């Protein structure tokens, strides 16, 4: 019975991650498939680029929530005495990772999804909220100084396991640090085209404005 419950929650985590927010919002309210415009990516960044700030913000928040929700579902295993509380972090990591995989390879959209950064952020918020918020600050700083979303995403992803090495944030279980570096590698892998464009000086810069244009 315990194995069945775990299996159901694992599948649920993947299906939650597979919710293609950008694709569904674009089709429902704008009559377009976001994957056929801009960079062709079905994530928040391309939604900002193609549809604008409001839909981009909605997609970003929902994608973050997907990661947080899928990861937080692991708590049900403790509540129903399926696993011991000491093992919670392992299941949080697995279920969060399944949500990220779902975002990158969504079953609803023929396994063609986004890069998983926002969903990864939601996962980190569920496990280590303080460190995740610091990574968000790092992302914003890099974004506003370089105007490269991809660069900000990769540096913020790397910052997560590095911050966990500090005494203030060092977890009791080192698996979280190891997993952090693995997830950073996944972020780099999904941004390999962006890396090539950054090296060639061809990466698109974000159009950042702090106020209304006169």
C-alpha positions in Angstrom: 0.0 0.0 0.0 2.8 2.4 0.9 4.5 1.7 -2.5 1.3 2.5 -4.3 0.8 5.8 -2.5 4.4 6.8 -3.3 4.0 5.8 -6.9 0.8 7.8 -7.2 2.4 10.9 -5.7 5.4 10.5 -8.0 3.2 10.4 -11.1 1.2 13.4 -9.7 4.4 15.4 -9.3 5.3 14.7 -13.0 1.8 15.6 -14.2 1.8 18.8 -12.2 5.1 19.8 -13.8 3.8 18.9 -17.2 1.2 21.6 -17.1 2.3 23.7 -20.0 1.2 27.1 -18.7 2.7 29.2 -21.5 1.2 27.0 -24.3 -2.2 26.7 -22.7 -2.5 30.4 -21.9 -1.3 31.5 -25.3 -3.8 29.2 -27.1 -6.7 30.1 -24.8 -6.4 33.8 -24.6 -4.2 34.9 -27.6 -4.9 32.2 -30.2 -1.2 31.4 -30.7 1.1 28.6 -29.9 4.0 30.2 -28.0 6.3 27.6 -29.4 5.9 29.0 -32.9 7.1 32.5 -31.9 10.1 34.1 -30.4 12.7 31.6 -29.2 10.2 28.8 -29.6 10.5 27.9 -25.9 7.3 27.4 -23.9 8.5 29.1 -20.7 8.0 32.4 -18.9 10.9 34.2 -20.7 9.5 33.6 -24.2 6.0 34.5 -22.9 7.4 37.9 -21.7 9.1 38.3 -25.1 6.1 37.4 -27.2 3.0 38.2 -25.2 4.1 40.9 -22.8 4.6 41.5 -19.0 1.2 40.4 -17.7 0.9 37.0 -19.3 4.6 36.5 -18.7 4.2 37.2 -15.0 1.2 34.8 -14.8 3.2 32.0 -16.5 6.2 32.6 -14.3 4.2 32.5 -11.1 2.2 29.4 -12.1 5.4 27.6 -13.1 7.0 28.4 -9.8 3.9 27.2 -8.0 4.0 23.9 -9.9 7.5 23.2 -8.5 6.5 24.2 -5.0 3.3 22.2 -5.0 4.8 19.0 -6.4 7.7 19.2 -3.9 5.4 20.0 -1.0 3.2 16.9 -1.8 6.0 14.9 -0.3 4.8 16.1 3.1 1.7 13.9 2.7 3.9 10.8 3.0 5.0 11.9 6.5 1.5 12.9 7.5 0.1 9.5 6.6 3.1 7.7 8.1 4.3 6.3 4.8 7.8 7.4 5.4 9.8 8.7 8.4 10.3 12.5 8.8 14.0 12.0 8.5 13.6 10.7 4.9 11.4 13.6 3.8 14.1 15.5 2.0 14.8 12.6 -0.3 11.2 12.4 -1.5 11.0 16.2 -1.8 14.0 16.1 -4.1 12.6 13.3 -6.2 9.2 14.8 -6.5 10.6 18.3 -7.2 12.9 16.8 -9.9 9.9 15.0 -11.4 8.1 18.3 -11.7 11.1 19.9 -13.4 11.3 16.9 -15.8 7.6 17.3 -16.5 8.0 21.0 -17.4 10.9 20.1 -19.8 9.2 17.1 -21.2 5.4 17.6 -20.7 3.3 14.6 -21.5 0.4 16.8 -22.6 2.4 18.6 -25.3 4.3 15.7 -26.9 7.2 16.1 -24.5 8.2 19.5 -25.8 8.4 22.0 -23.0 10.4 24.8 -21.4 13.7 24.9 -19.6 12.4 24.3 -16.1 14.0 27.2 -14.3 10.8 28.7 -12.8 9.7 25.2 -11.7 13.1 24.5 -10.2 12.8 27.8 -8.3 9.5 26.6 -6.9 11.1 23.3 -5.8 13.9 25.2 -4.0 11.4 27.5 -2.3 9.7 24.4 -0.9 12.9 22.9 0.4 15.1 25.8 1.3 13.1 29.0 1.1 15.8 31.4 2.5 18.4 30.2 0.1 16.0 30.2 -2.8 15.1 33.8 -2.1 18.8 34.7 -2.1 19.1 33.0 -5.5 16.2 35.1 -6.8 18.1 38.2 -5.7 21.2 37.0 -7.5 19.2 36.3 -10.6 17.7 39.9 -10.5 21.1 41.4 -10.0 22.7 39.5 -12.9 19.6 40.2 -15.1 19.7 44.0 -14.5 23.5 44.2 -15.0 23.8 42.0 -18.0 20.2 41.9 -19.3 20.7 38.2 -20.1 17.9 36.0 -18.6 19.8 32.8 -19.5 23.0 34.0 -17.7 21.0 35.0 -14.6 19.2 31.7 -14.6 22.5 29.7 -14.7 24.3 31.8 -12.1 21.3 31.6 -9.8 21.1 27.8 -10.2 24.8 27.5 -9.4 24.4 29.8 -6.4 21.9 27.4 -4.7 24.4 24.6 -3.9 27.2 27.0 -3.3 25.2 28.9 -0.7 24.4 25.6 1.0 28.1 25.0 1.5 28.2 28.1 3.8 27.9 27.3 7.6 24.7 29.4 7.9 22.8 27.3 5.4 24.6 24.0 5.4 22.0 21.3 5.7 22.3 18.3 8.0 22.0 16.0 4.9 24.7 16.6 2.2 22.4 15.0 -0.4 20.8 18.4 -0.9 24.1 20.0 -1.9 24.9 17.1 -4.3 21.4 17.4 -5.8 21.9 21.1 -6.2 24.9 20.7 -8.3 23.1 18.0 -10.4 20.2 20.4 -11.0 22.7 23.1 -12.0 24.0 20.7 -14.6 20.5 20.2 -15.9 20.0 23.9 -16.1 23.2 24.3 -18.1 22.1 21.4 -20.4 18.8 23.0 -21.1 20.6 26.3 -21.8 23.3 24.9 -24.1 22.0 26.9 -27.1 21.9 30.0 -25.0 25.5 29.4 -24.0 26.6 29.1 -27.6 24.8 32.4 -28.4 26.4 34.1 -25.4 29.9 33.0 -26.5 29.1 34.2 -30.0 27.7 37.5 -28.7 24.3 36.7 -30.3 22.2 36.1 -27.2 19.0 38.3 -27.1 19.0 40.9 -24.2 15.9 41.4 -22.1 14.1 44.7 -22.5 14.0 45.9 -18.9 12.2 49.0 -17.9 11.7 50.2 -14.3 8.9 52.6 -15.1 6.6 53.9 -17.8 8.0 55.5 -20.8 7.3 59.1 -21.3 
